[in-house]
Amino acid sequence: MKIVLPLLTLVFLSGCNTTSSERNADSGDTAKAGYRCKQVTALGSNIPNVYCSTKKQREEAAQRGIEATRTSQRVGRITGGNGS
């Protein structure tokens, strides 16, 4: 019993030591696809969330953002910008 607790603690702590960059560095295919992960902390939270995407997904998201900006600017001109 005296050995079980230190061994369990050691296993638990060594498992927590692995980072996402170490896991992603092992696979070369992800770099070819433009796969990238980013840690983002939400407003009011101390817990980071990991968001992963490919280059194609990031380009599509950027295009959707540009279109959303154009649409909002178009609506703003038509209604006078105050929503009425």
N, C-alpha and C positions, 0 to 999 in steps of 0.2 A: 504493500500500500504506500510505503514511503517513496518508492521509485515511480509509481504510476502518476502521481500528481505532477512532479517535475517533468516527466516525459510528455504528458499531455500539454503542459504549458509550453514546452519547447516546440512541439508540433504546431500548436496554435499560433505562436509568434512567428515561426518560420513561414507559415502559410500566408500570413498577413504581410510579409516582407516583399512579396512579388508585386511588381508594378505593371501597369498596362503597357508601358513602353518596352519592357522586357519581353512580354508576351508577344507583342506585335513585331519585334525585331527578329523573331525566329522565322517568320514566314516571308519569303521573298516575293511571293505572288501578290501580296497586298500592296506592296510598293509599286508594282507594275500597273495595278488597277487605279492608282491614285487614292488609295484608301487612307483616310486620316481620322484620328480620334481627337476629341477636344474635351477637356474638363470645363464645365460651365457651372457656376454657382448661381442659383436663383436668388432674386432679391429677397432679403429677409431670411435666408437660410445659410447655414455654414456647411451644408453637405453638398459636395460637388456631384453633378450628374455627368456621365460620360456620353457624348454624342459622337457617333461614328458615321462617316459618309464616304462615298466615292467621289471622284472628280466630276463625273456626270451629274450626280445628285446635287452637288454644290453649284454647278453651272445652271441647272434647272431652277434651283431655289433663287439664284441671283436674277434669272430672267423673270420669274414670278414677282419678285420685288420691284423690278423695273416696271412691269406691266401694272402692278398695283399703284405705283406712284403716278403713272400716266393716267390711270383711271380716276384716281382721287383728284388730280389736277383738272381733268376734264369736267368732273362733276362740280368742282369748286367754281369754275368759270361759268358754267350754265346757271347755277343757282345763286351766284353772287358771293359764294364763299361762306355765307352764314347759315346754310341749310334750309332756307325757306324757298 
